[in-house]
C-alpha cells in the first residue's frame, strides 16, 4: 500500500508540474521561457559536439560531407537524347546507342532523383542521436559521456513528458470538440470550436518540443479559401493549426484516429470521405466546392502531393485541388533536420514507430512561410496552375522542384514514361533518315 501511495503521489506531482508549467501556458498562448532555454542549451551542445567530431576525425568520412551537396543527389547535366547519342558516333542508328540507355538505367538504379526523396535526408554533422551507421560516439570519451547523457534525457525524461502532453492534448481534443458539437450552429459554436482546436494544437506542439517560426502572417489563409502546402510529415497539420484553424480533408479511419475524426467533425466542418467515396473524383470535387462557396467556413487544408516527401523537395501536385475554384493560399514548410527528422517514411515505419522516433528526437524546429494568395488565370488550366503554385512553394522553402508523381513511393513507373523515351528515339531516327 505504501508503494502504491508513493507512486500515486509522484504521479500527482508530475501531472501538476506538467499542467502548471506547460499545459496552462500553452492554453493561454504564452511562454515561460523554458523552451527557449532548452533550445539554447541544445544548440550549444550540438556546436560543441561538431567541434569534437572535427578534431577527432583525422580524415573526412563519406558519411559526413564537409560541403553541402544538392540534397544528397548526384549532379548530372541534362542533355537532350539526340546530342548525347550524337557524341557517341553519328545521328544514324548504331549499336553504340545502347550505351546511352544503359548509362541512364545504371544512374536510375544507383541513385535516381525520385527514390532518394523517400528516405531521410543526409546531415552535414552528427546531431548526437543514435540513428546513424557510424559510431561517432566512440571518437572521444567526453563525446561518449555527452551522448549517454543525451540518451538518458531523451528516453527517461523527454519521452514520458511528451507522452503525457500528447495524451492530454488528444483527450482534450476529443472531449472539447464533443462538448462543443452539442451546441447549435452559430457564431458561439464556431468561436468555441476554434478555441478548442488552437488550444489542443498548442499542447500537441509542446509535446513535440516544437519551435516554429511563422513568416509573413499577413498572408495567412482566410475563410472560404484553400490552403495548400508541401507535405513532409503527419504533424504538418498540427504545425499549421498551431497558428490558425483549418477544415481538414481526408479519408475516414478507424481506431484512435477514427475517434478523433468523429469528435472533431461535430464541432468543425471537416470533410471526411469514406474509402469508396474518395475514389469518386466528381463527388470529392462537389463537396469541396460546396465548402469553399460558404465564406463563413474555415479554409480547407490540402496537401496536393498526396504523400510525404523528405523535406528536400516538392513533387507533382495533384490537379484536383486546383479545379475547385476560389483563392489558393500557398504555404511552404521547411524542417531543420539538425534537431530531429520529421519525415515519415510510411513504407518503412508504421505510425507508432514514427511517433516514437519523433518523441525521442531533440526537438521539432521548422519555418513556415505564408505566401501571397494566388488565383487561377483565364488562360491557365488546372495543371498549369498547380505547377505555378508548386514553384512558388519550392522557391520560398528552398526545396528542389520535381515533376514526378509522389505515388511512385509505392507504385512502379507507368509504361507511358517508357513509351515516351521510345517515341523520342524513333522520331530522332525518322528525322535523320535512318528509318523510311
N, C-alpha and C positions, 0 to 999 in steps of 0.2 A: 504494500500500500504506500509506503514511504517513497518507493521508487516511482510509482505512478504519479504520486502527488508532486514529486520533484520535476518529473517530465512535464506535467501539466503547468507548473509554474514557469519553467523555462519557455514552453510554448507560448504562454500568455505574454511573457515579457517580449519574446520575439515578435509576435503579432503587433503588440502595442508600439514597439520601436518602428516596425515597418510602416504602420499606419501613420504614426506621428511624424516621421522624418521623410517618408516617400509618398505614400498614398494621398494624404491630405494636401501636401503642397502640389502634387500633380493635379488633383481635382480642382484646385484653385488657380492653376496655371502659373505658379511661382516656383522659384528655385532657391534652395538654401545654400547653394554653392558646393554641395557635396560632389555632384557630377563633375563640375569644373575642376575641383581639387584632384579628383581621381584621374581625370584625363591629363592633367599637368604631370602628375607622378608617372603615369603610363608613358607619356611622350618622352620624358627624361630618361626613363628606364630603357626604352627601346633605342634611344640615341646612344646611350652608354653601351648597350649590347652590340650595336652596329660597329662601334669603335673597337670593342673587344674582338669581334669577328675579323675585322680588317687587320688587326695586329696578329691574331692567332693563325690566320690562314696565310701560308707562305706564298702560295701561287693561286691564281684565280680558279675558283671552282666553276664547272659548267652549269651547276645549278644556281649560281649566284652571279648573273651577268652584271658587269660593272657599269655598262652603259645601257640606257633604255633601248629596247627593240620595238619593232612595230607590233606591239601587243603580243609578242611571242610568235609571230607569224613570219615565215621566210619571205623576204622581199623578192619579187620577180618582176621582170619587165614584161608588161602586157603588150606583146607584139602580135599583129594580125597573122592568121594562119598562112596566108599567101606569102608574106615576107619571110616568115620562119622557114617554110619549105623551099622558097627560092634560094635561101642561103645554102641549103644542102647541095643542090645541083642546079636545076632549072625548073621552070614552072610546069613542064610536062610531067606526066606520071612516071615515077621512078620508085624502085623498091626501097630506096633510102628514105622515102617519105614516111615509112613506118616509124623511123626514129623519132619524129616529132610527136606522134601519138603515143609511143612508148614512154617518152620523157614526161609527157603530160600525165600519163597513168601513174608513173612512179611518184611524181610530185603529189598527186592526189592521195596515194597510199601512205607516203611518208608523213606529209604534213599539209593537208589541204586547208583552205581558208574557211571551211564550214564546220567540220567536226571539232576543230580547235576551239570553237566558240561554245562548245557544250562541255568543257572541262574548266576547272578553276584556273584563273589567270595566274601567271608567274609573278612572284615577288622579287624585287631587287635586293631585298635584305630580309633575313630571317626575323620573324616577329615574336620569338620565344614561345610559339605554340608547338605542340607535339606533332602536327600534321606535316611532316616532311620526311623524305627518304634519306636525308643527310643528317648525320649525328653531330649537329652543330654544338649541342650542349656538352660535348666532351672536349671541346677545344681548350678550355681553361677551367680551373677549379672554381673561380669566382662566378663564371658564367653558368657552371653546373649548379651552384648553390642558388643563384637567382632563378634559374629555370625550375628547380624543385620547389622553391617558394611560390613561384607562379602557378605551378600545377596545384599546390595545396590551396592557394587563394581561389583559383577558378573553380575547382571541384568541391571544396569544403565550405566556401563562403558564398561566392557569387552564384553558383548553381542553385543552392537552396533558396537564396534570396530571390533570384529571378523566377524560380518555380512558384514561390509564394506570391509574388507580384502578378505572374501570369494567371494563377488560379483566382486571385482577387479580381483582376481585370475581366476575365471571361465570365465569372459568376456575376459580377456587377452588370456586365453587358446583357446577359440573359434575363436577370431579374428586372433590371431597369427598363429594357425595351418591352418586356412582357407587361409590366405595370403601365407604361405609357400607352401601350397598344390598346388598353381598355378604355381610354378616353375617346370622346367623339372627335371626328376630324375637324380641324380648325387651327388657328394660329397658336393657341396654347399647346396643343399636341405637337405641332411642328417644332416649336421652341424647345420644349422639354426633350423631344427626341434628339435634337442637335446637341443639347447639353449632355445627355447620356452618352451619345456617340463620341463626342470630344473628350469627355472625362475618362471614359474607358480606354480610348486610344492613347491618351497621355500616360495612363498607368501601364499599358502594354509596351509603350516605347521605353518607359523606365525599366520594364522587365528585361529589355534588351540592352540596357545601358546605352541607349541611343542618344547620339549627339547629332542633331540635324540642323543644317544651315539652309534657310529658305531665302531665295533671292527674287527680287522683282515682285513683291507681293501685290503690287497694284494690278498685276495681270492674273490674279487668282481666278479660277473658273467661276462663272456666275450661273444662277439658276436658269434652267431652260437650255443649257449648253451641253457640250460633250467634252470631257477631259480625256485626252489620250496621252499615254506615257510609255516609255520603253520599259521592258519587263525583265527584272533580274531575279526576283525572289517573291514568295508569297507575302512577305512582310511589306512589299511595296505599298499595298493598300493601307496598312497601318501607318506607314511613314506619311502618306498623304492626308489621311483622315486626322492625323495629329494636328493639322493646321486648318482643317475645314471639313465639312461634311459632304458626302457624295452618295449617290444611289448606285449600288453595285449591280453588276450584270454577271451572271454565271449559271452554271448547271447545278441542279438540286443534288445535294449529297446526303449521305446517311451518317450515322454515328454522332460524335460531338459537333462536327461541322453542320450537320443537318439540324441539330437542336438550335445552334446559333442562328442559322438561316431562318428557321420558322419563328424564332423570337424577334429578330430584328425586323423582319418584313411586316410585323404587326404595327411597328412604330414608324417605319420609314419606307417609302415606296421603292424598295429594291426590286430588281427584275430577275427572278429566278426561273429557269427553264427546266422542264423535265428532259430526260435524255432523248426521248422521241421528238420533242418539240424543237430542240436545238438544232436538229438536222434539217428542219424546215426553214430555209433562209428567209422566205417571204413572211412567215409568221413572226420570226425574230425581228425583222425589219419593221413590220407593222407595229409591234408592241413598243419598240424603241421610238418610233416616230410619234406615237401617241404620248409617250412620256415627255419627249422634247417639246411637243406642241404646248404642253402645260407649263407656262413660265413661272408658276409658283412651286414647281417641283425642283428638287436638288439636281445639280448637274450629274450626268451619268459618267462613271469612271470605267474606261475600257483600256485594255492592253492589247493593241491590234496585232502584236507579234504572235499571240496565241500560245507561247511557251517561254520559259526562262532562258535568257542568254547571259553569258558570263561576265557582264559588266565591262566588256571591252568594245562591244559592237551593237549596232541596231540592224535587225534583219527585216525582211519584207513585211510591210503592214498589210493585213487583210483588208480588202476594199469595202467590206460590209459596213464598217463603222463610218465610212465617208459617203455612203449612199443615202444616209438617213436625212441629211439636210441639217440646217441650223449652224451655229457657230462652234468651231473646234478650238479648244484651249490646249495647246501642246504643253507638255511638262517633261523636262529632262531630269533623270535621276542618275547620280553617279556616286557609288560607294567608295570609301577609302579602304583598300584591301589590307593595309598595314595592321589594322586593329581586328580584323575578322573577315572571313569570306562569306558574303551574304548570298552568293549564287547557290541556287538549288538545282543540282543535277538529279532530276527525278528518275533518270534511267539507272542511276547508281545507288541513290539513297531514298528510303521511304521517308514520309513526313516526320516520323518520330525520330529517326536518326538525324535528319536535317536539323530539327529543333534542338536536339541535344548538342550538335556541333555549334549552333548559333549561341546557345546559352552557356557554353563553355569557352566562348571566344572572349577576347578582352572587352570589346565594345562594338557597337554598330555606328559607324560615322559615315555620314553621306551629305551631299549637296543636292538641293532641289531647286531647279530654275523654272519659274513660271514664264513662259514665252507669250508674246503678244497674240491675241486671238486671230484666227485665220478663217476665211470663208472660201467656199468653192467658187472659182471664177466661171464665167459664162462659157468659155471655150475649153473648159477643163473637164475631163471625165473623172470618175471616182479613183481610178488607178493613179492618174497623174497627180490628183490632189493628195492622195495618200503618200506618194513619193515626195511631194513638196514638204509635207508636214514631217515626214521621217528625216529628211535632210536637215530641216531646222533643228530638230531634237539632237541629231548626231553632231552638228556643228557646236551647239551650245554645251553639250555634255562631254565633248572631246572624244566621241566614240567613232569607231570605224563603221561606215555605211556599206552594207552588203545587200545585194539584190535577191539573195536566196531565201527560200521559204523555211521558217523555223520548224516546219513539220518534218524536215529531214533528220531531226533529232531521233525520230522513231521509225521513219519510213525510208525506203530506198529512193534514189534519184529517178524521176519519171523518165520514161522512154523518150518523151518528146525532147528532152535536153540532148540525148544521144543522137536522135534523128536530126536535130538542128546542126550538129557538127558534121554529120554525114552529108547533109544538103549543102552546107557551105563548101565542103571539099569538092563535091560533084560540080557545083556551079563554077568553081575555080577551074576545073579541068575543061568543062564545056567552053568557058570563056577563052581559054588559051588553045582550043582546038585539039586537045588530046582525045576528046570523045566526039563522035559525029563528024 
